[in-house]
Amino acid sequence: MSKRITILGSTGSIGRQSLDVIEHCAMEVAALTAHSSVELMEKQARQFHPELVVMTDEKAAADLKVRLADTDVNVLSGMEGLLEAAVIPSADTVITAVVGMVGLRPTLAAIKAGKRICLANKETLVCAGELVMAAAKREKAVILPVDSEHSALFQSLEGNKDRGEVKRLILTCSGGPFYGKTRKELENMTREDALRHPNWSMGAKITIDSATLMNKGLEVIEAMHLYDMPPEKVSIVVHRESIIHSLVEYCDNAMIAQLGAPDMRLPIQYALTWPKRVPGPSNPLDLWNCGPLTFGTPDLDTFKCLALALEAAKTGGTAGAILNGANEAAVAQFLAGKIRFLEIADRVEKAMAAVPVVQTPTLEDVLAADQAAREAAL
C-alpha cells in the first residue's frame, strides 16, 4: 500500500482525482508536476505541502516560484525537473498522469528507482511497451494500471495463477459521443461535438481519442504489454453504460468482470492501496437504478482510428510509437481547428504508411519513430 506519492500531471483530470483519493485515504504527497496551470498548482502545493513542484513550462515555473516564495516548497522546471520528481527518494509511488509521450522518460526513471508505478499514461506502453515491461522486470518494479478498463482486467485476473487458462481479455468501450453515426454524419462534427463524452469527464485529448475510438485501440496495445497477451487474445465490446469496465474470459468459457459506477477514483485508489481495499471517495454503483446493460460491436469502417490501432498492435515494434505520435499531432491540429474530425484518421494512416517500422527497438528508435510520425502527420 502506498504511503507517499508523486503525481506527474497533478492539475489534469486524473491528477485532481488522485489528490482527492490521497486526501481521503490520509496519504502524503512528495512531489507534484504540471505543464502550465500555475494557479491550480499553487493551490495544490499549499494544500498538500509537497517537497517539490515542477512546471514543465519555464515561464510558468518562474511565476510559481514567486508565488510560493513564502513556503519551503522547491520549484523546478522542464524535463529535468520532471525526471527529478519521478525519482524523489521520499516517494514510494509515482502516478504517471501526464498526457502523451512526455510520460515515457520519467516513467522509465521511476521504474529504475524502484517505485510503484500507478500508470495512467497509456502512451508509455503503446510506444515502448517492450522496453518498459523489460525494465520493470529487471528492476522488480510493480506497474499497476489506473485506466478503468485495465484496472478491471487486473482485478478480474487476480485469482488467476496460470495465464494459459485465459481465453481472452475483453475491453469495454462506451462508443464515445458518435456511436452509431455514419462517416457522412461525422464529416462536419466540431471540436465541441467531439468533447461531449456521454459518461466520463476527462481531458480534451483523451476525450477526442474516445470520440475516434483511438483510445480503445491504444488500450488494446497497452493490454498486450501489461498482461503479456497476443493481439488475437484481446477483444473489444461496445458497452454504452460504462458499468462493466472490462472482462476476462477463461478457457472454460466463464467470464469474470469488474463493475462500478463511472468514477475514476476507484481504479486510482485500488492502484494506490493494492493489495488492500479500503473505504474511499468513489461513488457506489446502484444496481437497482442503473438501467439495462447493452453490448455491441465496434464499427471499424466508420471509426478508422480503431482499425489502424489494431493494425499497429499486430505489427509490433515501433508501429505503436508511429501510431501514437501521428495521433497526438493530428488531435492537436483538430483541437486547434486546423483539420476536420475525419482527417485525424487520415493523418495517422498517412504517417503509418510513410514511417518504417523497427522491430525490437531501442529507446532512441522509439523516440525517432515518434518524431518522424509527427512530421508525417503534419
C-alpha positions as CSV (number, residue, x, y, z in Angstrom):
1,M,0.0,0.0,0.0
2,S,1.3,3.4,-1.0
3,K,2.2,6.0,1.7
4,R,4.0,8.9,0.0
5,I,3.2,9.7,-3.6
6,T,4.4,11.7,-6.6
7,I,1.9,12.8,-9.2
8,L,3.2,13.5,-12.7
9,G,0.4,15.6,-14.1
10,S,-1.4,16.7,-10.9
11,T,-3.6,19.5,-12.5
12,G,-5.2,17.2,-15.1
13,S,-8.4,15.2,-14.5
14,I,-6.6,12.1,-13.2
15,G,-4.2,14.2,-11.1
16,R,-7.0,16.1,-9.4
17,Q,-8.9,12.9,-8.7
18,S,-5.8,11.3,-7.4
19,L,-5.4,14.1,-4.9
20,D,-9.0,13.5,-3.8
21,V,-8.2,9.9,-3.1
22,I,-4.9,10.7,-1.4
23,E,-6.6,13.2,0.9
24,H,-9.5,10.7,1.7
25,C,-7.0,7.9,2.4
26,A,-4.7,10.0,4.6
27,M,-1.7,9.5,2.3
28,E,1.1,12.1,1.8
29,V,2.4,13.9,-1.3
30,A,6.1,14.0,-2.1
31,A,6.0,15.9,-5.5
32,L,3.6,17.4,-8.0
33,T,4.1,18.3,-11.6
34,A,2.2,20.1,-14.3
35,H,2.7,21.9,-17.5
36,S,1.5,25.5,-17.1
37,S,-1.6,25.6,-14.8
38,V,0.1,27.9,-12.3
39,E,-2.9,29.0,-10.2
40,L,-4.1,25.4,-9.6
41,M,-0.6,24.2,-8.9
42,E,-0.1,26.9,-6.3
43,K,-3.4,25.9,-4.6
44,Q,-2.4,22.2,-4.6
45,A,1.1,22.9,-3.3
46,R,-0.3,25.0,-0.4
47,Q,-2.9,22.3,0.4
48,F,-0.7,19.2,0.2
49,H,2.8,20.5,1.1
50,P,5.0,18.6,-1.3
51,E,8.7,18.8,-1.1
52,L,8.9,19.6,-4.8
53,V,6.7,21.0,-7.6
54,V,7.6,21.1,-11.2
55,M,6.2,23.1,-14.1
56,T,7.5,21.9,-17.5
57,D,6.8,25.3,-18.9
58,E,9.7,27.6,-18.0
59,K,7.6,30.8,-17.6
60,A,5.1,29.0,-15.5
61,A,7.8,27.7,-13.2
62,A,9.2,31.2,-12.8
63,D,5.8,32.5,-11.9
64,L,5.1,29.7,-9.5
65,K,8.5,30.2,-7.7
66,V,7.4,33.8,-6.9
67,R,4.0,32.7,-5.7
68,L,5.5,30.1,-3.4
69,A,8.3,32.2,-2.1
70,D,6.8,32.2,1.4
71,T,6.9,28.4,1.6
72,D,9.7,25.8,1.7
73,V,8.5,24.1,-1.5
74,N,11.2,23.6,-4.1
75,V,10.2,24.7,-7.6
76,L,11.9,23.2,-10.7
77,S,11.1,23.3,-14.4
78,G,11.4,21.4,-17.7
79,M,12.0,17.7,-18.4
80,E,14.9,17.7,-15.9
81,G,12.5,18.7,-13.2
82,L,10.0,16.1,-14.3
83,L,12.7,13.4,-14.0
84,E,13.8,14.6,-10.6
85,A,10.2,14.4,-9.4
86,A,9.9,10.9,-10.8
87,V,12.8,9.6,-8.6
88,I,12.5,11.8,-5.5
89,P,13.7,9.5,-2.7
90,S,10.9,10.2,-0.2
91,A,8.2,8.8,-2.6
92,D,7.3,5.1,-2.7
93,T,4.8,5.6,-5.5
94,V,4.6,7.5,-8.8
95,I,1.3,8.2,-10.5
96,T,2.1,8.9,-14.2
97,A,-0.9,11.0,-15.3
98,V,0.8,13.3,-17.9
99,V,-0.7,13.0,-21.4
100,G,1.4,11.8,-24.3
101,M,5.0,10.7,-25.0
102,V,6.3,13.1,-22.4
103,G,5.5,10.5,-19.8
104,L,7.9,7.9,-21.2
105,R,11.2,9.1,-19.8
106,P,10.0,9.9,-16.3
107,T,8.2,6.5,-16.1
108,L,11.4,4.7,-17.0
109,A,13.3,6.7,-14.5
110,A,10.8,5.9,-11.8
111,I,11.0,2.2,-12.7
112,K,14.8,2.3,-12.4
113,A,14.4,3.9,-9.0
114,G,12.2,1.0,-7.8
115,K,9.0,3.0,-7.4
116,R,5.5,1.5,-7.5
117,I,4.1,2.8,-10.8
118,C,0.4,3.7,-11.0
119,L,0.1,4.0,-14.8
120,A,-2.4,6.4,-16.3
121,N,-0.2,7.4,-19.2
122,K,-1.1,4.7,-21.8
123,E,1.3,6.2,-24.4
124,T,4.2,4.8,-22.3
125,L,3.2,1.2,-23.1
126,V,1.8,1.9,-26.5
127,C,5.1,3.4,-27.7
128,A,7.7,1.4,-25.7
129,G,5.9,-1.5,-24.1
130,E,8.7,-4.0,-24.6
131,L,11.3,-1.6,-23.1
132,V,9.1,-0.6,-20.2
133,M,8.0,-4.1,-19.1
134,A,11.5,-5.4,-19.5
135,A,12.8,-2.6,-17.3
136,A,10.1,-3.3,-14.7
137,K,11.0,-7.0,-14.6
138,R,14.7,-6.2,-14.3
139,E,14.2,-3.6,-11.5
140,K,11.4,-5.7,-9.8
141,A,9.2,-2.6,-10.1
142,V,5.4,-3.0,-9.8
143,I,3.3,-1.5,-12.5
144,L,-0.4,-1.1,-11.6
145,P,-3.0,0.2,-14.1
146,V,-5.1,3.3,-13.4
147,D,-7.2,3.2,-16.5
148,S,-10.7,1.9,-15.5
149,E,-10.5,-0.8,-18.2
150,H,-7.1,-2.1,-17.3
151,S,-7.8,-1.9,-13.6
152,A,-10.9,-4.0,-14.3
153,L,-8.8,-6.6,-16.1
154,F,-6.2,-6.6,-13.3
155,Q,-8.9,-7.2,-10.7
156,S,-10.5,-9.9,-12.8
157,L,-7.2,-11.7,-13.2
158,E,-6.1,-11.5,-9.5
159,G,-7.3,-15.0,-8.7
160,N,-5.7,-16.5,-11.8
161,K,-2.4,-18.3,-11.4
162,D,-2.0,-19.7,-14.9
163,R,-2.3,-17.2,-17.8
164,G,-2.7,-20.2,-20.1
165,E,-6.2,-20.5,-18.7
166,V,-7.1,-17.1,-20.1
167,K,-9.1,-17.4,-23.4
168,R,-9.2,-13.6,-24.0
169,L,-9.3,-10.2,-22.4
170,I,-12.4,-8.1,-23.3
171,L,-12.1,-4.4,-23.1
172,T,-15.4,-2.5,-22.8
173,C,-15.9,0.7,-24.9
174,S,-18.5,3.3,-24.4
175,G,-18.5,4.1,-28.1
176,G,-18.0,7.8,-27.3
177,P,-20.3,10.6,-28.4
178,F,-20.6,9.5,-32.0
179,Y,-21.6,5.8,-31.6
180,G,-24.0,4.7,-34.3
181,K,-23.2,7.6,-36.7
182,T,-22.1,7.1,-40.3
183,R,-18.9,8.6,-41.9
184,K,-21.1,11.0,-43.7
185,E,-22.6,12.2,-40.4
186,L,-19.1,12.6,-38.9
187,E,-17.8,14.9,-41.7
188,N,-18.9,18.1,-40.0
189,M,-18.5,17.2,-36.3
190,T,-16.9,20.0,-34.4
191,R,-14.5,20.2,-31.5
192,E,-17.4,20.9,-29.2
193,D,-19.3,17.9,-30.5
194,A,-16.4,15.5,-30.0
195,L,-15.7,16.8,-26.4
196,R,-19.2,15.8,-25.3
197,H,-18.5,12.3,-23.9
198,P,-21.6,10.6,-22.6
199,N,-20.2,9.0,-19.4
200,W,-16.8,10.3,-18.4
201,S,-15.3,13.7,-17.6
202,M,-11.7,13.7,-19.0
203,G,-9.1,15.9,-20.5
204,A,-9.5,17.2,-24.1
205,K,-7.0,14.8,-25.8
206,I,-8.3,11.6,-24.3
207,T,-11.9,12.7,-24.9
208,I,-11.1,13.2,-28.6
209,D,-9.4,9.8,-28.7
210,S,-12.6,8.3,-27.2
211,A,-14.7,10.0,-30.0
212,T,-12.4,8.5,-32.7
213,L,-12.2,5.2,-30.8
214,M,-8.4,5.5,-31.0
215,N,-8.4,5.4,-27.2
216,K,-9.7,1.8,-27.3
217,G,-7.1,0.8,-29.9
218,L,-4.3,2.2,-27.6
219,E,-5.8,0.2,-24.8
220,V,-5.5,-3.0,-26.8
221,I,-1.8,-2.4,-27.3
222,E,-1.5,-1.5,-23.6
223,A,-3.3,-4.7,-22.5
224,M,-1.0,-6.8,-24.7
225,H,2.1,-5.5,-22.8
226,L,0.5,-5.3,-19.3
227,Y,-0.8,-8.9,-19.4
228,D,1.6,-10.5,-21.9
229,M,-1.2,-11.3,-24.4
230,P,-1.0,-11.6,-28.2
231,P,-3.4,-9.3,-30.1
232,E,-5.8,-12.1,-31.0
233,K,-6.5,-12.6,-27.3
234,V,-7.7,-9.0,-26.8
235,S,-11.2,-8.1,-27.9
236,I,-13.4,-5.0,-27.7
237,V,-17.2,-4.8,-26.9
238,V,-19.2,-1.6,-27.0
239,H,-21.0,-1.2,-23.7
240,R,-22.6,2.2,-23.7
241,E,-23.4,2.4,-20.0
242,S,-19.8,2.1,-18.7
243,I,-20.9,-0.1,-15.8
244,I,-18.9,-3.2,-16.7
245,H,-15.4,-1.8,-17.0
246,S,-13.8,-4.9,-18.7
247,L,-14.0,-8.7,-18.6
248,V,-11.8,-11.8,-18.7
249,E,-13.0,-14.9,-20.5
250,Y,-11.4,-18.1,-19.4
251,C,-10.8,-21.4,-21.3
252,D,-13.9,-23.0,-19.7
253,N,-16.0,-20.0,-21.1
254,A,-16.6,-18.5,-17.7
255,M,-16.4,-14.7,-17.7
256,I,-15.3,-12.6,-14.7
257,A,-16.0,-8.8,-14.8
258,Q,-15.5,-5.8,-12.6
259,L,-18.5,-3.5,-12.3
260,G,-18.7,0.0,-10.8
261,A,-20.1,3.5,-11.3
262,P,-18.1,5.5,-13.9
263,D,-15.8,7.1,-11.3
264,M,-12.1,7.2,-12.0
265,R,-11.3,7.5,-8.2
266,L,-12.0,3.8,-7.8
267,P,-9.2,2.5,-10.1
268,I,-6.9,5.2,-8.9
269,Q,-7.5,4.2,-5.3
270,Y,-7.0,0.5,-6.0
271,A,-3.7,1.1,-7.7
272,L,-2.6,3.0,-4.6
273,T,-3.9,0.6,-1.9
274,W,-3.3,-2.8,-3.6
275,P,-3.3,-5.5,-2.4
276,K,-5.6,-4.0,0.2
277,R,-9.1,-2.5,-0.2
278,V,-10.1,0.4,2.0
279,P,-13.2,2.7,2.1
280,G,-12.8,5.6,-0.4
281,P,-14.5,8.6,-2.0
282,S,-15.7,6.9,-5.2
283,N,-19.5,6.7,-5.9
284,P,-21.3,3.4,-5.2
285,L,-23.0,1.6,-8.0
286,D,-26.8,1.4,-7.7
287,L,-27.7,-1.8,-9.4
288,W,-31.4,-1.3,-8.9
289,N,-31.4,2.0,-10.8
290,C,-28.6,1.8,-13.3
291,G,-30.9,0.6,-16.1
292,P,-30.3,-2.3,-18.6
293,L,-26.8,-3.1,-19.8
294,T,-26.2,-3.3,-23.6
295,F,-23.4,-4.7,-25.8
296,G,-22.5,-4.1,-29.4
297,T,-19.7,-4.5,-32.0
298,P,-17.4,-1.6,-32.8
299,D,-17.7,-0.2,-36.3
300,L,-14.1,-0.4,-37.8
301,D,-15.2,1.1,-41.1
302,T,-16.6,4.3,-39.7
303,F,-14.0,4.6,-36.9
304,K,-10.9,4.1,-38.9
305,C,-8.6,5.1,-36.0
306,L,-9.5,1.9,-34.2
307,A,-8.7,-0.2,-37.2
308,L,-5.4,1.5,-37.6
309,A,-4.6,0.8,-33.9
310,L,-5.4,-2.8,-34.3
311,E,-3.1,-3.0,-37.3
312,A,-0.3,-1.4,-35.3
313,A,-1.0,-4.0,-32.5
314,K,-0.4,-6.8,-34.9
315,T,2.7,-5.2,-36.5
316,G,4.5,-4.5,-33.2
317,G,7.9,-2.9,-32.9
318,T,7.8,0.9,-33.4
319,A,4.3,0.7,-35.0
320,G,2.7,1.8,-31.7
321,A,5.0,4.8,-31.5
322,I,4.2,5.8,-35.1
323,L,0.5,5.4,-34.5
324,N,0.6,7.4,-31.2
325,G,2.9,10.2,-32.4
326,A,0.8,10.8,-35.5
327,N,-2.4,10.7,-33.5
328,E,-1.1,13.2,-30.9
329,A,-0.1,15.6,-33.7
330,A,-3.4,15.2,-35.6
331,V,-5.6,15.5,-32.4
332,A,-3.7,18.8,-31.6
333,Q,-4.5,20.1,-35.1
334,F,-8.2,19.2,-34.7
335,L,-8.4,20.8,-31.3
336,A,-6.8,23.9,-32.8
337,G,-9.5,24.0,-35.5
338,K,-7.0,23.3,-38.3
339,I,-8.3,20.0,-39.6
340,R,-11.7,18.2,-39.6
341,F,-12.7,15.3,-37.4
342,L,-12.3,12.6,-40.1
343,E,-8.9,14.0,-41.1
344,I,-7.4,12.7,-37.8
345,A,-7.6,9.1,-39.0
346,D,-6.3,10.2,-42.5
347,R,-3.2,11.8,-40.9
348,V,-2.5,8.8,-38.8
349,E,-2.9,6.5,-41.8
350,K,-0.5,8.6,-43.9
351,A,2.2,8.5,-41.2
352,M,1.8,4.8,-40.7
353,A,2.4,4.3,-44.5
354,A,5.4,6.7,-44.5
355,V,7.4,5.8,-41.5
356,P,9.3,2.5,-41.5
357,V,8.7,0.1,-38.5
358,V,11.7,-1.0,-36.5
359,Q,11.3,-4.4,-34.7
360,T,12.9,-4.9,-31.2
361,P,13.5,-1.1,-30.9
362,T,15.8,0.8,-28.6
363,L,14.6,3.9,-26.7
364,E,16.3,6.0,-29.4
365,D,14.3,4.1,-32.1
366,V,11.1,4.8,-30.3
367,L,11.8,8.5,-29.9
368,A,12.8,8.8,-33.6
369,A,9.7,7.0,-34.8
370,D,7.6,9.3,-32.7
371,Q,9.2,12.4,-34.2
372,A,9.0,11.1,-37.7
373,A,5.3,10.2,-37.3
374,R,4.5,13.7,-36.0
375,E,6.2,15.3,-39.0
376,A,4.5,12.9,-41.4
377,A,1.1,13.6,-39.9
378,L,1.6,17.4,-40.2
